[in-house]
Amino acid sequence: MTREEVFERVRDYLAAELAVDADAVRESTRFKDDLNADSLHLVELLVELEDSYSIRIPDEEAAKMETVGAVVDFVASRVPEKAS
């Protein structure tokens, strides 16, 4: 799984769940300030990512993630890339 694939999955999930245009979701997009996401939206996103990628996102790490890019960085660093 490449970092770009992780970003696309996060972007598509947020677009569907928050009813926002996927093109408006960028790495610098802030969950609360830009997307008006509440804590439940964030928890649901993180659970979805944990289930999809078989990883664990500790609460203390999740609390630091304020942007889409921060979540993508965390997930991508824990999911091995596919061999070409």
Secondary structure, DSSP 8 states (H G I E B T S, - for coil): --HHHHHHHHHHHHHHHHT--GGG--TT-BHHHHH---HHHHHHHHHHHHHHHT----HHHHTT--BHHHHHHHHHTTS-----
